[in-house]
Amino acid sequence: MNHLIQLRHTLHRFPEVALEEVQTAARIVDFFRPLKPDQIIENLGGTGLAFVFKGAKLGRRILFRCELDALPIEDLAPTDHQSQIPGKGHLCGHDGHMAIICGLGEKLSQNRPESGEVILLFQPAEETGDGAKAILKDPRFEEIRPDFAFALHNLPGYPLHQIVMRIGTFAAGSTGMSVYLKGKTAHSAHPESGINPAQGLARLMKELPKLPKTLSHFGLLTLIHADLGSLAFGTSAGRASLSMTLRAFDQKDLDDLIEKVKAKAKAVAEPEGLEVDFSFVEQFAVSVNDPDLYRVVENAAKNLGLSLVEKTEPFRWSEDFGLFSQVCPSFLFGLGAGEACPQLHEGAYDFPDELIETGIGMFWGIMKGFH
């Protein structure tokens, strides 16, 4: 494991954020070329990579996915592999996920699958929700369209090496949404000559967070930013915006919540003579685990002697692996990073190197479960 640990440390020292993962991808390609995969696809969906290992006979195509990108957050952990890039750090553990898939590639280079194909996918831009979408839109994705797809994510707060499982929704879908209100500026001495969106903005700030209660299942609307006019004391504001994050455990509920926000914004804006518009960023589909794949993952964990825990409720955070569950039967599971491990996206977080071997073993066991 030492060379894989060193690889992770190198990736950790030189993090690249979403859509900038050029050097990270180059390091991964350099690692894989000596392994002689049957096919290498570069620049997939931007900086993405796919390595194909083929069996001797026809069969099912299984995809294992990891992420290339880091976060625009300062790495504060004082380690010998601390980030050398100011303001950027692998604080979600994608460096460790990459090391796991690299280790799986080494095993496949020595022992090809008996049949079918194994695809090792290194996906860009997971943190922004853009990466999976770009991969699926790339015409070359059809060359590797899987029959089954798997991924893992390390989970601080759970015992080291514990496997966290769930049938159905594993992680919420979410989207960043902004509402724009356009009125008309006026002199602040004569505000009646303009259309100031302040009251409309105030109503939306009060009423929008109540909308999730109208859904049949879990939903959440979190206000994150509001803006009104500009700091010009002689001017009555003529524009405003309100940004929020919407979350739900069911894709239909998320879509319904978006429509409810639109309807409420229009109902508030139109009587006041305000124009209204919307924009969306960081859109994540609900991550849904196929029930028929549960036993495959469970057996892999049991064969390694790992403890298992069933998550009673989905996680509220989002993962863009959810889009793969719309393409084929998929399964995302958690790998405990330690109960005292700093949380993801914290400056003090550092992926536990001990998990690399466990992650390789899980993916290898899943692959063997199909043969």
N, C-alpha and C positions, 0 to 999 in steps of 0.2 A: 504493500500500500504506500510505501514511502514516496515513490515517484508520482503517484496520484495526489498525495498530499502536497508535494512540491508544486505540482501543476495548479492545484487550487490556490495555493499561496501566491503564485505568480499572477493568476487571474484576479486575485483579491487586491494585489498591489496596483494593478493597472485597470481599474473599472471603467467601463464605458456605458453611458446611459442609452435609453431607447433610441433606436435608429442611427446610432453612432458606433455600433459594435464592430468596426472594421478590423482593428488589431486583435480583438478577442476572437473573431472568426478565423483570422489568419493563424493564430496560435492553435486553434482546434484542428484546422486542416493539417498543419504541420504534425500534430500528434497522430492523426489518422492515416496519413499517406503510407507510413511503414506497415500499417495493419492490412493494407491491400483490400479494402472493401470492393465489392463488385461494381459499385457505382458511387460517384461523389457528385452531388448537385450543390453548386455554390450560388450565392446571391439569390437565394430563394426568398421571395417576399421582401427583398432588400438585402440584409446581411445574413439571412438564414442559411443553414446548411442541412443537408440530408445525406446520410451514409447508408448504403444498401448492402446487406449481406444476404445472399441467396442460398437456398437449400438445393439439393440435388433433384428434388421432385417438386412438382407443382403443389401449391397449397395456399394457406391463408397468409395474408400480409398483416404483420403486427407492428405497430408503431409505438416507440417509446420517445417521449418528448421532454426536453429541458429548455431552459431559458438562457439567453446570452446577456441580457441587460442588467445593469446596476441601477442605483438610485442617485438622484441629485441631493444627497445628504452627506454631511461630513462624517468620515470614519473616525470615531473617538477611541476605539479600542487600542491600547498601547501594546501592539504585538510586533514581532519581527517581520510580519507581512502586512503591516498597516498600509492603507491606501496612499499612493504617492501622487494622486490626482486631487488637488484641493476641491472640496465641495462635492465629491463623488465617492460612493462606497458600495460594496456588495453587502448591503445590510438587510437583504432578504434571503440570502443563501443560494442565489443562483450560481455562484462559483462552485459551491458544493454539489449542486444538481448536475452541473456540467462534468465535474470530476466523476460522478457516478456513471453517467452515460459513457464517458471515455473508458472507464473500467469495464463496462459492459461490452464496448467495442473490442477491447483486448480479448475478452473471453470468446467473442464471436469469431475473431480472426483465427483462433486456434480450434474452434469447434462450431462450424457452420450449422444452422438449423437443418434438421432432417428433411424438411419440406417447406415450401413457401418462402417468404422473405421477412426479414427483420429490418425495419427502418429506424435509424437513430436520428431524430430531428432536434436540431439546435435552433430554437425560435427567437427572433428578435422581439423587442418592444412589448414584453408581457406587461410591464408596469403601467403602460398607458392604454392597454387594451387594443393597440394597433397591430401587434405582431401576428396573432393567429389569423386575423382578418386578411392581412397581407399574404400570408402563406397560402390560405385557401383560395385567394383570388389569382395567385400566380398560375399561369397555364400549365406549368411543369408539375404542379401538385397532382395532376391526374396520373402522372407516372408512378406516384407513390401513394395514391389514395388507399388508406388502410381498411382492412376488414374489422380491426379492433385497435383501439388506442389507449395507452396508459401513461400516467404521470404521477409523480409524488411531490409533496411539499413538506419541508421540515416544519415542525410545530413546537416552538418554545412553550413551556408550561405543561408538557406531557413528559412522562418518564423517558429517559434516553432509550432509543431503539423501539419504543412501543409503536405498534401500528394502529392508526386511527381510521376506522372504517365507517361507511354509511351507504345504505342503498337509497337510490333516488337523489334528491338534491344534496350535494356535498357543500357547495358554497353559493352564496347569493349572486344573482345578477345585479348589475348596477349601472348607472349612467350619471355623468355630470350634465346638468341642464341649466341653462341660463334663460331668463325671461327679460326682454328688453321693452321698456315703455318709452314711447316718444311723444312728447307734447310740443310745447312752443315756449321759447324763452321770452322774457319780458323784463322791463326795468323793475327792480325790487320795490320801487316806490309805487308801481302800478301793476301788481301781480295779476290783477283781474284781466289785464290785456293779454296774458299768456295762458298756457295750460301747464300747470305744474304737476308732475306725477307723484309728488310726495305722499299725498293721501292714498293713492293707489298702491304705491310701494308699501306703505305701512299696513294696509289691509292684507296684502299678499303675505307679508312677513308674519302676520298673525294667523291667517287662515290656511295657508298651504301646509304647514306641519300637521294639521288635523286630518288631511286627506287620507293618509294610510289607514286610519281607523275605519274607513268605508270599504276597505278590501275584505275579501273573505278569508285571507291568510295573512301571514306576516308581511308587512311593508314598513319602510322607514324613509322619511324625508328630512334631511339634515341641511339647514341653511348654512352656507359657508362664506358668502360675501354679498354685500349690498353697496350700491353706488348711486349717488344722487347729485346731478349737476356738477358744478365745479366750485372751487373756493374763490368765488367772485361775489363780494358782498353787495354789489350793485345789480346783480342779476338774479331773477327768479328762475329756478331750474326748469329746463325743458326736456330733460331725459333722465332715465333711471334704469338700473339693472339689478337683478337679483339672481344669484347663483346658488345651486343646491345639488346635493347628491341624493339620488333615489335608489332604494334597494328593495329587493323582494326575493323570496325563495322560489317563486313560480314565475316563469317567463310571461305568462298571460297577465298575472298580477302586475308585473313591472310595466308591461305595455299599457295596461289599464290606468296605472298610476300616472304615467306620462300624459295620457289623454285627459285625465282629471285635472292635472296641473294646467294644461292648455286651456281647457274649458273655463276653469276658475279665473285664469289671467284675462281671458277675453271678456268674461262677465264683469270683471272689475274695471277693465280698461275702457271698454266701448262707451258706457254711460258717461264717462268723464272726457270723452273726445280724444282718448289716447290711442295711438297706434301700438300694436303689440307684435313682437317677433320672438323667435326661439332659436337656440343653438344647442348642440350636444357635443360632448367630448368624453373620452375615456369610457366607452361603452363596452360593458362586459356581459356576456350571456350567462345565464344560470348554468352552473356545472352540475350535470345530472349523471349519476352513476348507474350503469346498466345492471339490473339485478342478476342477470345470468353470469356476469363476470365476477360477482362477489366471491363465489367458491374458489375461483382460480387464484384470486389475491389472498384469500383466507388460507388456502392450502400452502401457498408459498411461505406465508408467515409461520404457519405451524411447523413446516418442515425445517425452518431455521430456528425453531424453539423460541420465537418472539411472542411477547404478550400482545393481546389484541384488546381494543376497547371500541365499543359501538357508540358513536356520537348520536345522542337523542335528537338534537336539533342541528340544522345546517349551520355552517359558519356564516357570519354576517359579512366578512370580507369577500372579495371577488377574485376570480382567476380566469384569464381569457382562454384557458383550456376548455371552458364551457362551450366554445364554438365547435370543438371537435366532437362533442357529444351530439351535435346536430348533424354530423357527417356520418358517424358510425357508432356502434356500441363502444362506450368509453368508460374508463374508471380512473378517478383521482383519489389517492389515499394520502394520509398523513404519516409522517415519521417523526416520533417524539425526539425533541432536541434537548430535553432536560428540563426539570421543573424549575431550576434556578437560572435557566438561560435567559438573557435579556430578550425582550420581545422583538419581533420583526420590525424593521424600519427605525429602530433605535440606534443611536450612534455607537453604543457599546456592544452591539450584536456582532458575533463572529460565528460562522457555521462550524459545528463540532466535527473535527476530522474523523472521529470514530464512526460517524454515520456513513462514510463513503462505502466501506465494505458491506454494511447492512443494506444500503440502497442497491448496490450491485447484486447482492444475493436475492433481494426481493424481485428485481426485474428478471434475473436469470431464472428464478423459480417460476415466475409468471410465464415466461417464454416456454419453459419445459412443460408447463401445464397444458400446452396446446399440442404436444407431441407424445 
